[in-house]
Amino acid sequence: MVTVSVTGHMDLADEAVGAVRAALRERLAGLHGDPLVGRSCLARGADTLFAEQILALGGRLSAIIPSRDYRDAVVDPADLTRFDTLCEAAEEVVIMPYEHAGRAAYEAANSTLLQGADCLLAVWDGRAPTGHGGGTADTVAAARSAGLTVDVVWPPGSRRRGG
């Protein structure tokens, strides 16, 4: 069994989505292990693209939801159907013991993503942490500190909205 976790930007530019999706699929297809298990917080952007590719490749999805109110407080109404579909398809859904979404909940969810993972795929532009905690750069730093292999996925020409 190979367990792969994901961290990544939520604000991928529309024109970057196809390239990121293809790069994730290529990296995941190249992993050897039976079964392939993917861990994701199912956030918009990289997390969702990763989860969809895990399922498309016949892998098992483990969803790590940061808080009890995450769906209602954080998931954009336009993304609810996609979020719900992925939760239903997940073999495991872990809801972190936080009532409300926020820094502590995100940091705990990211810590759980890394526990027992064989590697971390980071859909990341390489920018330093913003100081808000629980973001992509913070998760990459935590994974590297723990000695976990980090595979950065940022295809040429990729960018974030507004960036």
RONUGU-311960 format. One record per atom (N, C-alpha, C): residue in three letters; atom name; x, y, z. Coordinates in Angstrom, 1 decimal. Example, Ala and Ser with C-alpha at 12.3 -4.5 7.8 and 13.67 -1.06 7.14 Angstrom:
// residues 2
rest|atom|x|y|z
ala|N|13.2|-5.7|7.8
ala|CA|12.3|-4.5|7.8
ala|C|13.2|-3.3|7.8
ser|N|12.8|-2.2|7.1
ser|CA|13.7|-1.1|7.1
ser|C|12.9|0.0|7.9
This chain:
// residues 163
rest|atom|x|y|z
met|N|0.8|-1.2|0.0
met|CA|0.0|0.0|0.0
met|C|0.9|1.2|0.0
val|N|0.5|2.2|-0.8
val|CA|1.2|3.5|-0.9
val|C|0.2|4.6|-0.5
thr|N|0.6|5.3|0.6
thr|CA|-0.3|6.4|1.0
thr|C|0.3|7.7|0.7
val|N|-0.5|8.5|-0.1
val|CA|0.0|9.8|-0.6
val|C|-1.0|10.8|-0.1
ser|N|-0.4|11.9|0.4
ser|CA|-1.2|13.0|0.9
ser|C|-1.0|14.2|-0.1
val|N|-1.9|15.1|0.0
val|CA|-1.8|16.3|-0.9
val|C|-2.0|17.6|-0.1
thr|N|-1.3|18.6|-0.5
thr|CA|-1.5|20.0|-0.1
thr|C|-1.4|20.8|-1.3
gly|N|-2.1|21.9|-1.4
gly|CA|-2.0|22.7|-2.6
gly|C|-2.9|23.9|-2.5
his|N|-2.7|24.8|-3.5
his|CA|-3.4|26.0|-3.6
his|C|-4.8|25.8|-4.0
met|N|-5.7|26.6|-3.3
met|CA|-7.1|26.6|-3.6
met|C|-7.5|27.5|-4.8
asp|N|-6.6|28.4|-5.0
asp|CA|-6.9|29.5|-6.0
asp|C|-6.2|29.3|-7.3
leu|N|-6.2|28.1|-7.9
leu|CA|-5.5|27.9|-9.2
leu|C|-6.3|28.7|-10.2
ala|N|-5.5|29.3|-11.1
ala|CA|-6.1|30.0|-12.3
ala|C|-6.8|29.0|-13.1
asp|N|-7.9|29.3|-13.7
asp|CA|-8.7|28.4|-14.6
asp|C|-7.8|27.7|-15.6
glu|N|-6.9|28.5|-16.2
glu|CA|-6.0|27.9|-17.3
glu|C|-5.0|27.0|-16.8
ala|N|-4.7|26.9|-15.5
ala|CA|-3.8|26.0|-14.9
ala|C|-4.4|24.7|-14.5
val|N|-5.7|24.6|-14.4
val|CA|-6.3|23.4|-13.9
val|C|-6.0|22.2|-14.7
gly|N|-6.1|22.2|-16.0
gly|CA|-5.9|21.1|-16.9
gly|C|-4.5|20.6|-16.7
ala|N|-3.5|21.4|-16.7
ala|CA|-2.1|21.0|-16.6
ala|C|-1.8|20.4|-15.2
val|N|-2.4|21.0|-14.1
val|CA|-2.2|20.4|-12.8
val|C|-2.9|19.1|-12.7
arg|N|-4.1|19.0|-13.2
arg|CA|-4.8|17.7|-13.2
arg|C|-3.9|16.6|-13.9
ala|N|-3.4|16.9|-15.1
ala|CA|-2.6|15.9|-15.9
ala|C|-1.3|15.6|-15.1
ala|N|-0.7|16.6|-14.5
ala|CA|0.5|16.3|-13.7
ala|C|0.3|15.4|-12.5
leu|N|-0.8|15.7|-11.8
leu|CA|-1.2|14.8|-10.7
leu|C|-1.5|13.4|-11.1
arg|N|-2.2|13.3|-12.2
arg|CA|-2.5|11.9|-12.7
arg|C|-1.2|11.2|-13.1
glu|N|-0.3|11.9|-13.7
glu|CA|1.0|11.3|-14.1
glu|C|1.8|10.8|-12.9
arg|N|1.9|11.7|-11.9
arg|CA|2.7|11.4|-10.7
arg|C|2.0|10.2|-9.9
leu|N|0.7|10.2|-9.8
leu|CA|0.0|9.2|-9.1
leu|C|0.1|7.8|-9.8
ala|N|-0.1|7.9|-11.2
ala|CA|0.0|6.6|-12.0
ala|C|1.4|6.0|-11.9
gly|N|2.4|6.9|-11.6
gly|CA|3.8|6.4|-11.5
gly|C|4.1|5.8|-10.2
leu|N|3.2|5.8|-9.2
leu|CA|3.5|5.3|-7.9
leu|C|3.1|3.8|-8.0
his|N|4.0|3.0|-7.3
his|CA|3.7|1.6|-7.3
his|C|3.3|1.2|-6.0
gly|N|2.2|0.5|-5.9
gly|CA|1.6|0.0|-4.6
gly|C|0.2|-0.4|-4.9
asp|N|-0.2|-1.4|-4.1
asp|CA|-1.5|-1.9|-4.2
asp|C|-2.1|-2.1|-2.9
pro|N|-3.0|-1.3|-2.4
pro|CA|-3.7|-0.3|-3.2
pro|C|-3.0|1.1|-3.0
leu|N|-3.4|2.0|-3.8
leu|CA|-3.0|3.4|-3.7
leu|C|-4.1|4.1|-2.8
val|N|-3.6|4.8|-1.7
val|CA|-4.5|5.5|-0.8
val|C|-4.1|7.0|-0.9
gly|N|-5.1|7.8|-1.1
gly|CA|-4.9|9.3|-1.2
gly|C|-5.6|10.0|-0.1
arg|N|-4.9|10.9|0.6
arg|CA|-5.5|11.7|1.7
arg|C|-5.6|13.1|1.2
ser|N|-6.8|13.7|1.5
ser|CA|-7.1|15.0|1.0
ser|C|-8.1|15.7|2.0
cys|N|-8.0|17.0|2.1
cys|CA|-9.0|17.8|2.9
cys|C|-10.1|18.2|2.0
leu|N|-10.1|17.9|0.7
leu|CA|-11.1|18.1|-0.2
leu|C|-11.4|19.6|-0.4
ala|N|-10.4|20.5|-0.2
ala|CA|-10.6|21.9|-0.4
ala|C|-10.7|22.1|-1.9
arg|N|-11.3|23.2|-2.3
arg|CA|-11.3|23.6|-3.7
arg|C|-9.9|23.7|-4.3
gly|N|-9.7|23.4|-5.5
gly|CA|-8.4|23.5|-6.2
gly|C|-7.7|22.2|-6.1
ala|N|-6.4|22.3|-5.7
ala|CA|-5.5|21.1|-5.7
ala|C|-6.0|19.9|-5.0
asp|N|-6.6|20.1|-3.8
asp|CA|-7.1|19.0|-3.1
asp|C|-8.2|18.2|-3.8
thr|N|-9.1|18.9|-4.4
thr|CA|-10.2|18.3|-5.2
thr|C|-9.7|17.6|-6.4
leu|N|-8.8|18.2|-7.1
leu|CA|-8.2|17.6|-8.3
leu|C|-7.5|16.3|-8.0
phe|N|-6.7|16.3|-6.9
phe|CA|-6.0|15.2|-6.4
phe|C|-7.0|14.0|-6.1
ala|N|-8.0|14.4|-5.3
ala|CA|-9.0|13.3|-4.9
ala|C|-9.6|12.7|-6.1
glu|N|-10.0|13.5|-7.1
glu|CA|-10.6|13.0|-8.3
glu|C|-9.7|12.0|-9.1
gln|N|-8.4|12.4|-9.1
gln|CA|-7.4|11.5|-9.8
gln|C|-7.2|10.2|-9.0
ile|N|-7.1|10.3|-7.7
ile|CA|-7.0|9.0|-6.9
ile|C|-8.1|8.1|-7.3
leu|N|-9.4|8.6|-7.3
leu|CA|-10.5|7.7|-7.6
leu|C|-10.5|7.2|-9.0
ala|N|-10.1|8.1|-10.0
ala|CA|-10.0|7.7|-11.4
ala|C|-9.0|6.6|-11.6
leu|N|-8.0|6.6|-10.8
leu|CA|-7.0|5.5|-10.9
leu|C|-7.3|4.3|-10.1
gly|N|-8.5|4.2|-9.5
gly|CA|-8.9|3.1|-8.7
gly|C|-8.4|3.0|-7.3
gly|N|-7.8|4.1|-6.8
gly|CA|-7.3|4.2|-5.5
gly|C|-8.4|4.5|-4.5
arg|N|-8.0|4.4|-3.2
arg|CA|-8.9|4.6|-2.1
arg|C|-8.7|6.1|-1.6
leu|N|-9.8|6.7|-1.3
leu|CA|-9.7|8.1|-0.9
leu|C|-10.0|8.2|0.6
ser|N|-9.2|8.9|1.3
ser|CA|-9.4|9.2|2.7
ser|C|-9.5|10.7|2.8
ala|N|-10.7|11.2|3.3
ala|CA|-11.0|12.6|3.4
ala|C|-10.7|13.1|4.9
ile|N|-9.9|14.1|5.0
ile|CA|-9.7|14.7|6.4
ile|C|-10.3|16.0|6.4
ile|N|-11.4|16.1|7.1
ile|CA|-12.2|17.4|7.1
ile|C|-11.8|18.2|8.4
pro|N|-11.4|19.4|8.2
pro|CA|-10.8|20.2|9.3
pro|C|-11.7|20.5|10.5
ser|N|-13.0|20.6|10.3
ser|CA|-13.9|21.0|11.3
ser|C|-15.4|20.5|11.0
arg|N|-16.2|20.5|12.1
arg|CA|-17.6|20.0|11.9
arg|C|-18.3|21.0|11.0
asp|N|-18.0|22.3|11.0
asp|CA|-18.7|23.3|10.2
asp|C|-18.1|23.5|8.8
tyr|N|-17.0|22.8|8.5
tyr|CA|-16.2|23.0|7.3
tyr|C|-17.1|23.1|6.0
arg|N|-18.0|22.2|5.8
arg|CA|-18.8|22.1|4.6
arg|C|-19.7|23.4|4.5
asp|N|-20.3|23.8|5.6
asp|CA|-21.2|24.9|5.6
asp|C|-20.5|26.2|5.6
ala|N|-19.4|26.3|6.3
ala|CA|-18.7|27.6|6.6
ala|C|-17.7|27.9|5.5
val|N|-17.1|26.9|4.9
val|CA|-15.9|27.1|4.0
val|C|-16.2|26.7|2.5
val|N|-16.9|25.6|2.3
val|CA|-17.1|25.2|0.9
val|C|-18.0|26.1|0.2
asp|N|-17.5|26.6|-0.9
asp|CA|-18.3|27.5|-1.7
asp|C|-19.6|26.8|-2.2
pro|N|-20.7|27.5|-2.2
pro|CA|-22.0|26.8|-2.7
pro|C|-21.8|26.2|-4.1
ala|N|-21.0|26.8|-5.0
ala|CA|-20.8|26.2|-6.3
ala|C|-20.0|24.9|-6.3
asp|N|-19.3|24.7|-5.2
asp|CA|-18.5|23.5|-5.0
asp|C|-19.1|22.4|-4.2
leu|N|-20.3|22.6|-3.6
leu|CA|-20.9|21.7|-2.7
leu|C|-21.2|20.3|-3.3
thr|N|-21.7|20.2|-4.5
thr|CA|-22.0|18.9|-5.2
thr|C|-20.7|18.1|-5.3
arg|N|-19.7|18.8|-5.8
arg|CA|-18.4|18.1|-6.0
arg|C|-17.8|17.6|-4.6
phe|N|-17.9|18.5|-3.6
phe|CA|-17.4|18.1|-2.3
phe|C|-18.2|16.9|-1.7
asp|N|-19.5|17.0|-1.8
asp|CA|-20.4|15.9|-1.3
asp|C|-20.1|14.6|-2.1
thr|N|-19.9|14.7|-3.4
thr|CA|-19.7|13.5|-4.2
thr|C|-18.3|12.8|-3.7
leu|N|-17.3|13.6|-3.5
leu|CA|-16.0|13.1|-3.0
leu|C|-16.1|12.5|-1.6
cys|N|-16.9|13.2|-0.8
cys|CA|-17.1|12.6|0.6
cys|C|-17.8|11.2|0.5
glu|N|-18.8|11.1|-0.3
glu|CA|-19.5|9.9|-0.5
glu|C|-18.6|8.8|-1.1
ala|N|-17.7|9.2|-2.0
ala|CA|-16.8|8.2|-2.6
ala|C|-15.6|7.8|-1.7
ala|N|-15.4|8.6|-0.7
ala|CA|-14.2|8.3|0.2
ala|C|-14.5|7.0|1.0
glu|N|-13.4|6.2|1.1
glu|CA|-13.5|5.0|1.9
glu|C|-13.5|5.4|3.4
glu|N|-12.9|6.5|3.7
glu|CA|-12.8|7.0|5.1
glu|C|-13.0|8.5|5.1
val|N|-13.8|9.0|6.0
val|CA|-14.0|10.4|6.2
val|C|-13.7|10.7|7.7
val|N|-12.6|11.4|8.0
val|CA|-12.3|11.8|9.3
val|C|-12.6|13.3|9.5
ile|N|-13.4|13.6|10.5
ile|CA|-13.8|15.0|10.8
ile|C|-13.0|15.3|12.1
met|N|-12.1|16.3|11.9
met|CA|-11.3|16.7|13.1
met|C|-12.2|17.2|14.2
pro|N|-11.7|17.1|15.4
pro|CA|-12.5|17.5|16.6
pro|C|-12.6|19.0|16.9
tyr|N|-12.9|19.8|15.8
tyr|CA|-13.0|21.2|15.9
tyr|C|-14.4|21.6|15.5
glu|N|-15.0|22.5|16.3
glu|CA|-16.4|22.9|15.9
glu|C|-16.3|23.8|14.7
his|N|-15.3|24.7|14.7
his|CA|-15.3|25.7|13.6
his|C|-14.0|25.7|12.8
ala|N|-14.1|26.0|11.6
ala|CA|-12.9|26.0|10.7
ala|C|-12.0|27.2|11.1
gly|N|-10.7|27.1|11.0
gly|CA|-9.8|28.1|11.4
gly|C|-8.4|27.6|11.4
arg|N|-7.5|28.4|11.8
arg|CA|-6.1|28.0|11.8
arg|C|-5.8|26.7|12.6
ala|N|-6.3|26.6|13.8
ala|CA|-6.0|25.4|14.6
ala|C|-6.6|24.1|13.9
ala|N|-7.8|24.2|13.3
ala|CA|-8.4|23.1|12.6
ala|C|-7.6|22.7|11.4
tyr|N|-7.1|23.7|10.6
tyr|CA|-6.4|23.4|9.4
tyr|C|-5.0|22.8|9.8
glu|N|-4.4|23.3|10.8
glu|CA|-3.1|22.8|11.2
glu|C|-3.2|21.4|11.6
ala|N|-4.3|21.1|12.4
ala|CA|-4.5|19.7|12.9
ala|C|-4.8|18.8|11.7
ala|N|-5.6|19.2|10.8
ala|CA|-6.0|18.4|9.6
ala|C|-4.7|18.1|8.8
asn|N|-3.9|19.1|8.6
asn|CA|-2.6|18.9|7.8
asn|C|-1.7|18.0|8.5
ser|N|-1.6|18.1|9.9
ser|CA|-0.8|17.1|10.6
ser|C|-1.3|15.7|10.4
thr|N|-2.6|15.5|10.5
thr|CA|-3.2|14.2|10.3
thr|C|-2.9|13.7|8.8
leu|N|-2.9|14.6|7.9
leu|CA|-2.6|14.2|6.5
leu|C|-1.2|13.6|6.4
leu|N|-0.3|14.1|7.2
leu|CA|1.1|13.7|7.1
leu|C|1.4|12.4|7.8
gln|N|0.6|12.1|8.9
gln|CA|0.9|11.0|9.7
gln|C|0.7|9.7|8.9
gly|N|1.8|8.9|8.8
gly|CA|1.8|7.6|8.1
gly|C|1.8|7.7|6.6
ala|N|1.9|8.9|6.1
ala|CA|2.0|9.1|4.6
ala|C|3.4|8.6|4.1
asp|N|3.4|8.1|2.9
asp|CA|4.7|7.7|2.3
asp|C|5.3|8.9|1.6
cys|N|4.4|9.8|1.1
cys|CA|4.9|11.1|0.5
cys|C|3.8|12.1|0.4
leu|N|4.2|13.3|0.1
leu|CA|3.3|14.5|0.0
leu|C|3.4|15.0|-1.4
leu|N|2.3|15.1|-2.1
leu|CA|2.3|15.9|-3.3
leu|C|1.9|17.3|-3.0
ala|N|2.7|18.3|-3.4
ala|CA|2.4|19.7|-3.1
ala|C|2.2|20.4|-4.4
val|N|1.0|20.8|-4.6
val|CA|0.6|21.7|-5.8
val|C|0.9|23.1|-5.3
trp|N|2.2|23.5|-5.5
trp|CA|2.7|24.7|-4.8
trp|C|3.6|25.5|-5.7
asp|N|3.4|26.8|-5.7
asp|CA|4.2|27.7|-6.5
asp|C|5.5|28.1|-5.9
gly|N|5.8|27.5|-4.7
gly|CA|7.1|27.7|-4.0
gly|C|7.2|29.0|-3.2
arg|N|6.1|29.7|-3.1
arg|CA|6.2|31.0|-2.3
arg|C|6.2|30.6|-0.8
ala|N|6.8|31.5|0.0
ala|CA|7.0|31.3|1.4
ala|C|5.6|31.4|2.1
pro|N|5.5|30.9|3.3
pro|CA|4.2|30.9|4.1
pro|C|3.7|32.4|4.2
thr|N|2.4|32.5|4.3
thr|CA|1.8|33.8|4.4
thr|C|1.7|34.3|5.9
gly|N|2.0|33.4|6.8
gly|CA|1.9|33.7|8.2
gly|C|0.5|33.4|8.8
his|N|-0.4|32.9|8.0
his|CA|-1.7|32.6|8.5
his|C|-1.8|31.2|9.1
gly|N|-0.8|30.3|8.8
gly|CA|-0.8|29.0|9.3
gly|C|-1.7|28.1|8.6
gly|N|-1.3|26.8|8.5
gly|CA|-2.2|25.8|7.9
gly|C|-2.2|25.8|6.4
gly|N|-1.4|26.7|5.7
gly|CA|-1.4|26.8|4.3
gly|C|-0.4|25.8|3.7
thr|N|-0.3|25.8|2.3
thr|CA|0.5|24.9|1.6
thr|C|2.0|25.0|2.0
ala|N|2.6|26.2|2.0
ala|CA|4.0|26.3|2.4
ala|C|4.2|25.7|3.8
asp|N|3.3|26.0|4.7
asp|CA|3.5|25.5|6.1
asp|C|3.4|23.9|6.1
thr|N|2.6|23.3|5.3
thr|CA|2.5|21.9|5.3
thr|C|3.7|21.3|4.6
val|N|4.2|21.9|3.6
val|CA|5.4|21.4|3.0
val|C|6.6|21.5|4.0
ala|N|6.7|22.6|4.7
ala|CA|7.8|22.7|5.7
ala|C|7.6|21.6|6.8
ala|N|6.4|21.4|7.2
ala|CA|6.2|20.3|8.3
ala|C|6.6|19.0|7.7
ala|N|6.2|18.7|6.5
ala|CA|6.5|17.4|5.9
ala|C|8.0|17.2|5.8
arg|N|8.7|18.2|5.3
arg|CA|10.2|18.2|5.2
arg|C|10.8|18.0|6.5
ser|N|10.3|18.7|7.5
ser|CA|10.9|18.6|8.9
ser|C|10.7|17.2|9.4
ala|N|9.6|16.5|9.0
ala|CA|9.4|15.2|9.5
ala|C|10.1|14.1|8.6
gly|N|10.9|14.6|7.6
gly|CA|11.6|13.7|6.8
gly|C|10.8|13.0|5.7
leu|N|9.6|13.5|5.5
leu|CA|8.7|13.0|4.4
leu|C|9.1|13.5|3.1
thr|N|9.1|12.6|2.1
thr|CA|9.4|13.0|0.7
thr|C|8.3|14.0|0.2
val|N|8.7|15.1|-0.3
val|CA|7.7|16.1|-0.9
val|C|8.0|16.2|-2.4
asp|N|7.0|16.0|-3.2
asp|CA|7.0|16.1|-4.6
asp|C|6.2|17.3|-5.0
val|N|6.9|18.3|-5.5
val|CA|6.2|19.6|-5.8
val|C|5.7|19.4|-7.3
val|N|4.4|19.7|-7.4
val|CA|3.7|19.7|-8.7
val|C|3.4|21.1|-9.1
trp|N|4.1|21.7|-10.1
trp|CA|3.8|23.0|-10.5
trp|C|4.2|23.1|-12.0
pro|N|3.3|22.6|-12.9
pro|CA|3.6|22.5|-14.3
pro|C|4.0|23.9|-14.9
pro|N|4.8|23.9|-15.9
pro|CA|5.2|25.2|-16.5
pro|C|3.9|26.0|-16.9
gly|N|4.0|27.3|-16.7
gly|CA|2.8|28.1|-17.0
gly|C|1.7|28.2|-16.0
ser|N|1.8|27.4|-14.9
ser|CA|0.8|27.4|-13.9
ser|C|0.8|28.7|-13.1
arg|N|-0.3|29.1|-12.7
arg|CA|-0.4|30.3|-11.8
arg|C|-1.6|30.3|-11.0
arg|N|-1.6|31.1|-10.0
arg|CA|-2.8|31.3|-9.2
arg|C|-3.6|32.4|-9.6
arg|N|-4.9|32.4|-9.3
arg|CA|-5.8|33.6|-9.7
arg|C|-5.2|34.8|-9.0
gly|N|-5.2|35.9|-9.8
gly|CA|-4.7|37.1|-9.4
gly|C|-3.2|37.2|-9.3
gly|N|-2.5|36.1|-9.7
gly|CA|-1.0|36.1|-9.6
gly|C|-0.4|36.0|-10.8
